[in-house]
Amino acid sequence: MPTTLTLKNIPDEVYERLKLAAQTHRRSLNSEAIVCLEAVLVPTKVAPSERLARARELRAGLAASKFRAKDIDAAKRQGRP
């Protein structure tokens, strides 16, 4: 049986982000809060082979785009005095 939970003293910034996320996903605030809690508290089980395959896929994508340390450093410095 589902349980009712009342939250108090939610910081304005957290409330606004939750509200925006709910609107973006076309959910009620309650549904969005449940989805957020489930994502953090009920992790999905991913097989190590799947995780490794995804990591390799991401690494291959980065290699194809030719990210270089000096380019990343330059991007971080951009706009700094």
Protein Blocks (a to p, Z undefined) as FASTA:
>chain_A
ZZddddehiafklmmmmmmmmmmnopafklmmmmmmmmmmmccdddfklmmmmmmmmmmm
mmmnopafklmmmmmmgopZZ
